[in-house]
Amino acid sequence: MSRWSGEAVVRRLPLYTSAGASGGSAGSRAQVEPLAALVAVFAVGVALAAYAGVLDGTLSTPDRNLADPTVERAEHAIAGTGVADPDALPAGLRAAPDGHRVNLTLEAAGRTWRAGPSPPARADAADLAVSVRVAPGRIRPGELRAEVWT
């Protein structure tokens, strides 16, 4: 059969057998099922994410303002119905982050209510506009201030 005779040239390629192309055993080749490889990559990713989350939680961040989330948690504690109750202000002290102290100040209609120890000058502070029940049936706009320190 020549190239010029018009006959189709068919090349036969060697087939791979279970022993592989080089004649070695099947166990000497490093092959993994695709699903097992994906599961392994997923497990490594989850482990790295968990490690990074734990590491981030243990490192201190001195530049982070803790007062912003604290004032929001305190507002939820003292304003269960959406209106802040000055008598419930001490319940908002539980909104302090672990290892920190907090002072809460609620102002409305020219009156001021405080809970917690006096804050130092270096305390982080945040304000939040709230509705305040100043008397039964009387609700006035006010401001809740949280000051957080260690």
C-alpha positions in Angstrom: 0.0 0.0 0.0 1.5 3.3 -1.0 0.5 6.8 -0.4 -0.3 7.3 -4.0 -2.5 4.4 -4.6 -5.6 6.2 -3.2 -6.1 3.7 -0.4 -6.9 5.1 3.0 -4.0 4.9 5.4 -5.1 3.6 8.8 -2.6 3.8 11.6 -3.1 1.6 14.5 -2.1 3.1 17.8 -1.1 0.8 20.7 -3.9 0.3 23.2 -3.3 0.9 26.9 -3.8 -2.1 29.0 -4.2 -2.4 32.7 -0.5 -2.8 32.9 0.0 0.7 31.4 1.9 1.7 28.3 5.3 1.2 29.9 4.5 -2.3 31.0 4.6 -1.5 34.7 1.9 -2.5 37.2 -1.3 -0.5 37.6 -0.4 0.4 41.2 2.8 2.2 40.2 0.8 5.0 38.5 -0.5 7.9 40.6 -4.1 8.1 39.5 -7.0 9.3 41.7 -10.7 9.1 41.1 -12.0 12.6 40.2 -14.6 12.6 43.0 -12.1 11.6 45.6 -9.8 14.5 44.4 -12.6 17.0 44.6 -13.6 15.8 48.1 -9.9 16.2 49.2 -9.7 19.7 47.8 -12.9 20.7 49.5 -11.7 19.3 52.9 -8.5 21.2 52.6 -10.4 24.4 51.7 -12.7 24.0 54.7 -9.8 23.3 57.0 -8.0 26.5 55.9 -11.1 28.6 56.2 -11.7 27.3 59.8 -8.1 27.9 60.7 -8.2 31.5 59.3 -11.4 32.2 61.2 -10.1 30.9 64.5 -6.8 32.8 64.0 -8.6 36.0 63.2 -10.8 35.7 66.3 -7.8 35.3 68.6 -5.7 38.2 67.3 -6.4 41.5 69.0 -7.2 44.5 66.8 -6.6 47.7 68.6 -7.9 49.9 65.8 -11.3 48.2 65.7 -14.2 50.3 67.1 -16.2 48.0 69.3 -18.8 50.7 70.2 -20.7 50.4 66.9 -21.9 46.8 67.3 -22.3 47.3 71.0 -24.7 50.2 70.7 -26.8 48.2 68.3 -26.9 45.2 70.6 -27.7 47.4 73.6 -30.6 49.0 71.6 -32.1 45.5 70.9 -31.8 44.8 74.6 -33.6 47.9 75.9 -36.0 48.4 73.0 -37.7 45.1 72.6 -40.8 46.7 71.0 -38.9 49.2 69.0 -39.2 51.9 71.7 -36.3 52.3 74.2 -37.4 52.0 77.9 -35.1 54.0 80.2 -35.8 51.5 83.1 -34.4 48.7 80.9 -31.1 50.5 80.4 -29.1 48.3 82.8 -30.1 45.3 80.7 -28.2 46.8 77.8 -24.9 46.5 79.8 -24.9 42.8 78.8 -24.2 43.9 75.2 -20.5 44.6 76.1 -18.0 42.4 74.3 -16.2 39.8 76.4 -13.4 41.4 78.5 -14.7 44.9 78.0 -16.7 47.4 80.0 -19.5 49.6 78.7 -21.3 52.8 79.7 -24.7 53.5 78.2 -26.3 56.9 78.1 -29.9 57.6 76.9 -31.0 61.1 76.2 -34.5 62.3 75.2 -36.8 65.3 75.9 -34.0 67.1 77.9 -33.6 64.1 80.3 -30.6 61.8 80.6 -30.4 58.2 81.9 -27.0 56.4 82.5 -26.0 52.8 83.2 -22.5 51.4 83.9 -19.3 52.8 85.2 -17.9 56.2 84.2 -15.9 55.8 80.9 -12.3 56.9 80.5 -11.4 59.5 77.9 -9.9 56.8 75.6 -13.2 54.8 75.3 -14.6 54.0 71.9 -18.0 55.7 71.5 -21.0 55.3 69.1 -24.4 57.0 69.0 -27.7 55.7 67.7 -31.0 57.5 67.2 -33.9 55.8 69.0 -37.4 56.4 70.1 -37.7 56.7 73.9 -40.7 56.2 76.2 -40.4 59.2 78.6 -43.7 58.5 80.3 -46.7 56.1 79.7 -48.1 57.0 76.3 -45.3 59.6 75.6 -42.6 58.7 73.1 -39.9 61.2 72.1 -36.9 61.0 69.8 -33.7 60.4 71.6 -30.1 59.1 71.4 -28.4 56.1 72.8 -24.7 56.4 73.3 -22.4 53.4 74.1 -18.8 53.9 75.3 -16.7 50.7 75.4 -13.2 50.2 76.9 -11.1 47.4 78.4 
